[in-house]
Amino acid sequence: MSEETQFWGVAVERYGQGGYPTNALLESTGSTPESKPFRVYPAFRFYPVFSSRERADRFVRGQWQTLSQELIEQTVANIRQIRRDEIPAEHYVSLDLNYPMTWAKLLAGG
């Protein structure tokens, strides 16, 4: 991906080192599917990242079953661009909710 390619993520308020609030990127958990059926897949963490602010907005608004309208609006307000150095290269991301890959692989063009 070119240096001009922008990615968007959802920031959520968490508490960092020292107990101070910080806006960290939303993380999710998933499993790694393999070819063997009925296998219990180990869960791993990944960041949902989006190719546009609009896609991130749709993702947040799609959570209406579990979030109040006020919380949805607060979360939408926290959608922001992701800096390239913000996610470690070996961490997994899911671009537009597609199959997870490492951040480094996505930046290299997928």
C-alpha positions as a Markdown table, in Angstrom:
| # | Residue | x | y | z |
|---|---|---|---|---|
| 1 | Met | 0.0 | 0.0 | 0.0 |
| 2 | Ser | 1.3 | 3.4 | -0.8 |
| 3 | Glu | 2.2 | 5.9 | 1.9 |
| 4 | Glu | -0.9 | 7.9 | 1.0 |
| 5 | Thr | -3.3 | 5.0 | 1.7 |
| 6 | Gln | -5.3 | 5.9 | 4.8 |
| 7 | Phe | -6.8 | 3.5 | 7.3 |
| 8 | Trp | -9.5 | 4.2 | 9.9 |
| 9 | Gly | -10.1 | 2.7 | 13.3 |
| 10 | Val | -12.4 | 3.1 | 16.2 |
| 11 | Ala | -10.8 | 4.5 | 19.4 |
| 12 | Val | -12.2 | 3.4 | 22.7 |
| 13 | Glu | -11.4 | 4.9 | 26.1 |
| 14 | Arg | -9.2 | 2.6 | 28.2 |
| 15 | Tyr | -6.9 | 3.0 | 31.1 |
| 16 | Gly | -3.2 | 2.9 | 30.2 |
| 17 | Gln | -0.1 | 2.6 | 32.4 |
| 18 | Gly | -0.4 | 4.6 | 35.6 |
| 19 | Gly | -4.2 | 4.4 | 35.4 |
| 20 | Tyr | -4.6 | 7.3 | 33.1 |
| 21 | Pro | -7.3 | 7.2 | 30.4 |
| 22 | Thr | -6.2 | 6.8 | 26.9 |
| 23 | Asn | -7.9 | 6.4 | 23.5 |
| 24 | Ala | -6.7 | 3.0 | 22.2 |
| 25 | Leu | -7.8 | 1.3 | 19.1 |
| 26 | Leu | -10.7 | -1.1 | 19.4 |
| 27 | Glu | -9.5 | -4.7 | 19.5 |
| 28 | Ser | -11.6 | -7.8 | 18.7 |
| 29 | Thr | -11.0 | -11.6 | 19.1 |
| 30 | Gly | -11.5 | -14.2 | 16.4 |
| 31 | Ser | -10.3 | -17.6 | 15.4 |
| 32 | Thr | -8.0 | -18.8 | 12.7 |
| 33 | Pro | -10.0 | -21.1 | 10.4 |
| 34 | Glu | -8.1 | -24.1 | 9.0 |
| 35 | Ser | -9.1 | -26.8 | 6.5 |
| 36 | Lys | -9.9 | -29.4 | 9.2 |
| 37 | Pro | -13.7 | -29.3 | 10.0 |
| 38 | Phe | -14.9 | -29.2 | 13.6 |
| 39 | Arg | -11.6 | -28.1 | 15.0 |
| 40 | Val | -11.5 | -25.8 | 18.0 |
| 41 | Tyr | -9.6 | -22.8 | 16.7 |
| 42 | Pro | -7.4 | -20.9 | 19.1 |
| 43 | Ala | -8.7 | -17.3 | 19.6 |
| 44 | Phe | -6.4 | -14.4 | 18.7 |
| 45 | Arg | -6.7 | -10.7 | 18.9 |
| 46 | Phe | -7.0 | -8.3 | 15.9 |
| 47 | Tyr | -7.8 | -4.7 | 15.2 |
| 48 | Pro | -10.8 | -4.0 | 12.9 |
| 49 | Val | -9.4 | -1.4 | 10.5 |
| 50 | Phe | -11.4 | 0.3 | 7.6 |
| 51 | Ser | -10.6 | 1.7 | 4.2 |
| 52 | Ser | -12.8 | 4.7 | 4.9 |
| 53 | Arg | -14.4 | 6.6 | 7.7 |
| 54 | Glu | -17.8 | 5.7 | 6.3 |
| 55 | Arg | -17.1 | 2.0 | 6.6 |
| 56 | Ala | -16.0 | 2.5 | 10.2 |
| 57 | Asp | -19.2 | 4.5 | 10.8 |
| 58 | Arg | -21.4 | 1.7 | 9.4 |
| 59 | Phe | -19.5 | -0.9 | 11.5 |
| 60 | Val | -20.2 | 1.1 | 14.7 |
| 61 | Arg | -23.8 | 1.9 | 13.8 |
| 62 | Gly | -24.3 | -1.8 | 13.1 |
| 63 | Gln | -23.8 | -2.6 | 16.8 |
| 64 | Trp | -27.1 | -1.0 | 17.7 |
| 65 | Gln | -28.4 | -4.3 | 19.3 |
| 66 | Thr | -25.7 | -4.1 | 22.0 |
| 67 | Leu | -25.0 | -0.4 | 22.4 |
| 68 | Ser | -27.2 | 2.5 | 23.4 |
| 69 | Gln | -27.8 | 5.4 | 20.9 |
| 70 | Glu | -25.7 | 7.7 | 23.1 |
| 71 | Leu | -22.8 | 5.2 | 23.2 |
| 72 | Ile | -23.0 | 4.7 | 19.5 |
| 73 | Glu | -22.8 | 8.5 | 18.9 |
| 74 | Gln | -19.8 | 8.8 | 21.3 |
| 75 | Thr | -18.1 | 5.9 | 19.5 |
| 76 | Val | -18.7 | 7.3 | 16.1 |
| 77 | Ala | -17.1 | 10.6 | 17.3 |
| 78 | Asn | -14.0 | 8.5 | 18.2 |
| 79 | Ile | -13.4 | 7.2 | 14.7 |
| 80 | Arg | -10.0 | 8.4 | 13.6 |
| 81 | Gln | -7.2 | 7.8 | 11.2 |
| 82 | Ile | -4.6 | 5.2 | 12.2 |
| 83 | Arg | -0.9 | 6.1 | 12.1 |
| 84 | Arg | 1.2 | 3.5 | 10.4 |
| 85 | Asp | 3.4 | 3.1 | 13.5 |
| 86 | Glu | 0.4 | 2.7 | 15.8 |
| 87 | Ile | -0.1 | -1.0 | 15.3 |
| 88 | Pro | 2.9 | -3.4 | 15.7 |
| 89 | Ala | 3.8 | -5.0 | 12.4 |
| 90 | Glu | 3.2 | -8.6 | 13.7 |
| 91 | His | -0.3 | -7.8 | 15.1 |
| 92 | Tyr | -3.4 | -8.9 | 13.1 |
| 93 | Val | -5.9 | -6.6 | 11.5 |
| 94 | Ser | -9.1 | -7.2 | 9.6 |
| 95 | Leu | -9.6 | -4.7 | 6.8 |
| 96 | Asp | -13.3 | -3.9 | 6.3 |
| 97 | Leu | -14.1 | -7.0 | 8.3 |
| 98 | Asn | -12.3 | -9.4 | 5.9 |
| 99 | Tyr | -10.0 | -12.2 | 6.7 |
| 100 | Pro | -7.4 | -11.1 | 9.2 |
| 101 | Met | -3.7 | -10.6 | 8.2 |
| 102 | Thr | -0.8 | -9.0 | 9.8 |
| 103 | Trp | -0.5 | -5.2 | 9.8 |
| 104 | Ala | 2.8 | -5.6 | 7.9 |
| 105 | Lys | 1.2 | -7.7 | 5.2 |
| 106 | Leu | -1.6 | -5.2 | 4.8 |
| 107 | Leu | 0.8 | -2.3 | 4.5 |
| 108 | Ala | 2.8 | -4.3 | 1.9 |
| 109 | Gly | -0.3 | -4.6 | -0.3 |
| 110 | Gly | -2.1 | -7.5 | 1.2 |
